[in-house]
Amino acid sequence: MLTELAETVDPRHTALLIIDMQKDFCTPGFGAEQAGRDLSMAQGVIPHIARLLDAARKAKMLVAHVGFSTAPDHGSDSGPWLAQRRRSTFSSEHLCITGTEGEAFVDELSPRAGELVVRKRRYSAFSGTDMDLLLRARGIRSVIATGVSTNVCVETTSRAAFELDYYVCVPPDATGSWSRDLHEGSLANIRHRFGLTPTVDEILSGWNRAPQPGETR
């Protein structure tokens, strides 16, 4: 059992998940802003996620870019899903249509060769994807969930990861929502039941103390 932050986020068994940092969710002029969503938090987390991503790459950690993808002409929309999407706050049934510019990841966090890219049709990165298999095949025990929105895809992914017996970390300054209250509420829920909520600086400090690949202590 891992109890300390540094051992929980040890780069040798931890994956960095970057969730839904896509133009339709994060970039002015695209889908979410057109639906009335405040993008200030989504924009604000980009530099913090970029710091984690840079450090993860230097530590040769597993990085997974998770992107929402809606099939054209409602090809991936069930009745319950579509009905709720049409009721959802500051959302749209037309976000991240497969193959559109809005589906693309923001430039600052673009995937590199060798990094995982996982496309999902629902809120959780584990729902209908091979995420669990990809992580287990690489010996991953812990995940750091970053991105948007804290109260939807980040929390849903974190819950699913915990139920699959992964250690979960959700850094408050590397996740965002359109509502500060919803953001804080989800973080409180995660802290109470599903994982840790260390800051980016606390995670980076843990990485600095952890053995590097091939090193023993």
C-alpha positions in Angstrom: 0.0 0.0 0.0 1.3 3.4 -1.0 0.7 6.1 1.7 3.1 9.0 1.0 2.7 11.4 -2.0 6.2 10.9 -3.3 5.8 7.1 -3.5 2.3 7.4 -4.9 3.4 9.6 -7.8 6.7 7.8 -8.4 7.3 8.3 -12.2 8.1 4.6 -12.6 4.5 3.5 -12.0 2.5 6.7 -12.6 0.7 8.0 -15.7 -0.2 11.6 -16.4 -3.7 11.9 -17.9 -4.4 15.1 -19.8 -8.2 15.1 -20.2 -10.2 17.0 -22.8 -7.7 19.9 -23.3 -9.2 20.4 -26.8 -10.0 23.5 -28.7 -13.7 23.1 -28.4 -13.4 23.1 -24.6 -10.5 25.5 -24.1 -10.0 27.9 -27.0 -11.9 31.2 -27.5 -14.2 31.1 -30.5 -14.8 27.4 -30.4 -17.8 25.3 -29.3 -17.9 25.7 -25.5 -17.5 29.4 -25.6 -20.1 29.7 -28.2 -22.4 27.8 -25.8 -21.8 30.5 -23.2 -19.1 28.8 -21.1 -16.5 30.8 -19.2 -13.1 29.6 -20.4 -11.0 31.5 -17.9 -10.2 28.4 -15.8 -9.7 26.2 -18.8 -7.2 28.7 -20.2 -5.6 29.2 -16.8 -4.7 25.6 -16.3 -2.7 25.2 -19.5 0.6 26.5 -18.1 0.3 24.3 -15.0 -0.4 21.2 -17.1 2.4 22.2 -19.4 4.8 22.2 -16.4 3.7 18.7 -15.4 3.9 17.5 -19.0 7.4 18.8 -19.4 8.6 17.2 -16.1 6.8 13.9 -17.0 8.6 13.8 -20.4 12.0 14.4 -18.7 11.2 11.6 -16.3 10.2 9.3 -19.1 6.8 8.8 -17.6 3.8 7.5 -19.4 1.6 10.3 -20.7 -1.9 9.8 -22.0 -3.8 12.5 -24.0 -7.5 11.8 -23.5 -9.8 13.5 -26.0 -13.6 13.6 -26.3 -14.8 12.6 -29.7 -18.4 12.8 -31.0 -19.2 10.8 -34.1 -20.8 12.8 -36.9 -24.6 12.7 -37.3 -25.1 11.5 -33.7 -23.4 8.2 -34.6 -22.1 7.8 -31.0 -25.2 9.4 -29.2 -27.7 7.2 -27.4 -31.1 8.6 -26.4 -30.2 9.1 -22.8 -26.8 10.7 -23.6 -28.2 13.1 -26.2 -31.2 14.1 -24.0 -28.8 15.0 -21.2 -26.4 16.8 -23.5 -29.2 19.0 -24.7 -30.0 19.9 -21.0 -26.4 20.3 -19.9 -25.1 23.7 -18.8 -22.9 25.6 -21.2 -22.6 22.5 -23.5 -23.6 21.4 -26.9 -24.3 18.2 -28.8 -21.8 19.3 -31.4 -18.6 19.5 -29.4 -15.5 17.7 -30.6 -17.0 16.2 -33.7 -14.6 13.6 -35.0 -12.2 15.1 -37.6 -13.0 18.7 -36.9 -10.6 21.4 -35.7 -12.5 21.6 -32.4 -11.6 18.0 -31.6 -7.8 18.8 -31.8 -5.8 19.2 -28.6 -4.6 22.7 -27.8 -1.3 23.5 -29.3 0.5 24.0 -26.0 -0.2 20.4 -25.0 0.0 18.6 -28.3 0.9 14.9 -28.1 4.4 13.7 -29.1 5.4 10.5 -30.7 5.2 7.6 -28.3 2.6 9.2 -26.0 -0.8 7.6 -25.8 -3.8 9.2 -27.4 -7.1 7.8 -26.2 -10.4 9.0 -27.7 -13.6 8.6 -25.6 -17.3 9.0 -26.4 -18.4 9.5 -22.8 -17.2 11.4 -19.7 -14.9 8.7 -18.3 -11.5 8.0 -20.0 -12.2 4.3 -19.1 -15.7 4.0 -20.5 -15.7 2.1 -23.8 -11.9 2.6 -24.3 -8.8 0.4 -23.8 -7.3 2.8 -21.2 -7.3 0.3 -18.4 -5.5 -2.3 -20.6 -3.0 0.2 -21.8 -2.1 1.3 -18.3 -1.9 -2.2 -16.8 0.2 -3.4 -19.7 2.8 -0.8 -18.7 2.7 -1.5 -15.0 0.9 1.7 -14.0 -0.4 1.9 -10.4 -1.2 5.6 -10.1 -2.8 8.2 -12.3 -2.6 12.0 -12.1 -5.8 13.4 -13.7 -5.6 16.9 -15.2 -7.7 18.9 -17.6 -11.3 19.9 -17.9 -13.9 19.9 -16.6 -13.1 19.1 -13.0 -16.7 18.3 -12.1 -17.5 16.2 -15.2 -14.8 14.3 -17.1 -12.0 14.7 -14.6 -14.1 13.6 -11.7 -15.8 10.8 -13.6 -12.4 9.5 -14.8 -11.0 9.7 -11.3 -13.9 7.7 -9.8 -13.5 5.1 -12.5 -9.7 4.9 -11.9 -10.2 4.4 -8.2 -12.8 1.7 -8.7 -10.3 -0.1 -10.9 -7.8 0.1 -8.0 -5.5 2.9 -9.2 -4.1 5.4 -6.9 -5.6 8.8 -7.9 -4.2 12.3 -7.7 -6.1 15.4 -9.0 -4.1 18.6 -8.8 -6.4 21.6 -8.2 -4.3 24.0 -10.2 -4.1 21.7 -13.2 -7.9 21.1 -13.5 -10.6 23.6 -14.3 -14.4 24.1 -14.7 -16.7 26.9 -15.8 -17.8 27.2 -12.2 -15.4 27.7 -9.2 -18.0 26.2 -6.9 -18.4 23.0 -9.0 -14.6 22.8 -9.2 -14.1 23.1 -5.5 -17.0 20.7 -4.8 -15.5 18.0 -7.0 -12.1 18.4 -5.4 -13.6 18.0 -2.0 -15.5 14.9 -3.1 -12.3 13.4 -4.5 -10.3 14.2 -1.3 -13.0 12.5 0.8 -13.4 9.4 -1.2 -11.3 8.8 -4.3 -7.8 10.2 -4.0 -5.3 13.0 -3.2 -5.4 16.6 -4.4 -1.8 17.8 -4.3 -0.8 21.0 -6.1 1.5 20.8 -9.2 4.4 22.0 -7.0 3.8 19.3 -4.5 3.7 16.6 -7.3 6.9 18.0 -8.8 8.6 18.0 -5.4 7.6 14.3 -5.1 9.1 13.5 -8.5 12.3 15.2 -7.6 12.6 12.9 -4.6 11.6 9.8 -6.5 14.3 7.5 -8.1 14.7 8.1 -11.8 14.2 5.3 -14.4 16.9 2.6 -13.8 18.0 4.1 -10.5 17.6 2.3 -7.2 17.8 3.6 -3.6 
